[in-house]
Amino acid sequence: MVVRKPIVDHVYRYLQRLGIDTASLITRFRFDPPEVEGLDPAIAMADFYQLLEEAVRLTGDGSVGLKIYQKIDSADFGLYGYAIQNSSSIRHAMEVNARYHYMMQSDTMMELEDDGEDNLSCTYKLLDHEVGECRHDVDLSLSAIVYTVRHLSGQQEWAPLRATFTFAQPEDISAYQEIMACPLEFGAPKSSVLISSDMAKSPIEIGGDERLFAILDKNLQQIMDSVTEGAEVVKTVRQLVVKSLGAGSPSIDDIASQLCMSRRSLQRRLEAEGFSFKELVEDIRRQLASRYLGNTEYPLVEVAFLLGYSDLSAFSRAFRRWYGEPPQSYRNNRLAI
């Protein structure tokens, strides 16, 4: 599960506009090179969640996710952004966003549905629940839709018909009321915004070049095909590793055997996607560690065993390497946010 550089850069730019020095964050959350030509570098989803929590801590603002895309510009997202900008209508732009969203944030999706009255519901979903949901990520993703519609339509005062969030209502919802400017529902079955039929039919005011869109769409589809082909192998390996961790550190021979592949064949497939087996296991452990430590029901010793470590000290050493602090300190800081 990864988040691409254009999204991460928006977090840094927002903090920089507030006068916050992001140098230490940029050093801490280093980008991995893209797996496929045409993609942007990325960081792990768990690291992105941690970055958002750091943004909350640095700003003292629990609603920071809603504000990151206030200065949104399609050009910041390369081919993906230009394709959205050159769609034929707001509805078409949302369809393009849903089709290629995986390229910006893997193992997530934007699902589109009509509500029976031609209003368009845009739902943000996690496809892989290894890391778990992060309120600030949901805020960022839903507000991105609102800011994008305003940007593309030229109507800065536009508001959706409704916005729903799966997490419990925060103590202070004033930022939600101001930015979303519509009826709100928390603790809902899905996280979504509802776009009126009139707005969905509206043309794009800042692009809308059909010939350019056709070229961009073709290039994006080629990249997407390469991404999904390799991603299926990596996703399957990740699922098998997660299932194996409770019994100890999984071996590449065991995973290859479950896939009916030779060790070398599996190594080649992972290397083609920019991974080694050891790096993949390490990444999974890091992401799961962040998720488990957010749940106080798991004592640290149990977290260590769930991640396949033989004892707490081995887990603690690995955790310090990942996050630069002991697991208990990380848990305390996260729960304080």
Protein Blocks (a to p, Z undefined) as FASTA:
>chain_A
ZZdfklmmmmmmmmmmnopafklmmmmmccdddfbghiacdddfklmmmmmmmmmmmnop
aklmmmmmmmgcfklnommlmmmmmmcbfklmmmmmmmmmmmmoghiacddddehlopac
dddddfblknopafklmmmmmmmmmmmmmmmnopakbccfbdcdfbdcdfblklmmmmno
pacdehiabdcddddfklmmpccfklopmklmmmmmmmmmmmmmmmmmmmmmmmmmmmmm
mmmmmnopcdfklmmmmnopafklmmmmmmmnopafklmmmmmmmmmmmmmmmpmklcfk
lmmmmnopabfklmmmmmmmmnopafklmmmmmmmZZ
